[in-house]
């Protein structure tokens, strides 16, 4: 039940942050070696309960009262393609989607983006939603990063945990907005590959709270 409650909390925060509208977007979390939980198809987020979430395997066999999200193939492909992925958040936030519509990457222009995402957020080649082709295009464009844009569609953030996957989407959306505003002022300057690599490595290995060892007397 804990995973289901975490999913509901993530969905509610997505709505508060205006990362989704209506019933679009979806969330999933790995549940065991060969299964995952995913939001149901076409249900209002404000009405979802823990029992409404669908448990399914990577081949598409589902348990629950409702049909899984039509994008379940995308989630299954990402879980299968990257063992480090424990959770996936798919949003339709306005500024990130603007880059997806233009089919341009969100540039690596701020430090928090490159730390959490691993660099610029690239665009997967366009194909129809809900298809296996979309799933494979997204996996290829994602590479080893934590976020990918779906052309003319939206944003996908991945991470080991739901809070981290949501944070990826929040930071990508903030960066997309900042990049669009910065272009009104003049050229946008991307960070160097060396700086991106150093900041990503620091984030993955050293960032965050950690209890300091007490100094010996």
Secondary structure as UniProt FT lines:
FT   HELIX           2..16
FT   TURN            17..18
FT   TURN            22..23
FT   STRAND          26..30
FT   STRAND          35..38
FT   TURN            41..42
FT   HELIX           45..47
FT   HELIX           50..52
FT   STRAND          54..57
FT   TURN            58..59
FT   STRAND          62..63
FT   TURN            70..71
FT   HELIX           72..81
FT   TURN            83..84
FT   STRAND          87..91
FT   HELIX           94..102
FT   HELIX           111..117
FT   STRAND          123..124
FT   TURN            129..130
FT   HELIX           132..142
FT   TURN            143..144
FT   STRAND          147..150
FT   TURN            151..153
FT   STRAND          154..159
FT   HELIX           162..185
FT   HELIX           193..205
//
